[in-house]
């Protein structure tokens, strides 16, 4: 998949770094991505965690009387596969 940068200053930085290190633009971006992958994601503020939990609890309270236990179990499994402990996509 091709990625088009529409940020000329960033594109120039990538090219400059590549020239300095003898790398192409894709290699520069790959190294930057690898470096970011090695750092933990930022912490979700506690108030945001609580907001998300409240939203989920309200949703579950609304649908709990309208769904079967099997449907609720399927929703929990789906959420566990899709989201981390902070409610962010995996």
Secondary structure, 3 states (H helix, E strand, C coil): CCCCCCCHHHHHHHHHHHHHHCCCHHHHHHHHHHHHHCCCCCCCCHHHHHHHHHHHHHHHHHHHCCCCHHHHHHHHHHHHHHECCCCCEC
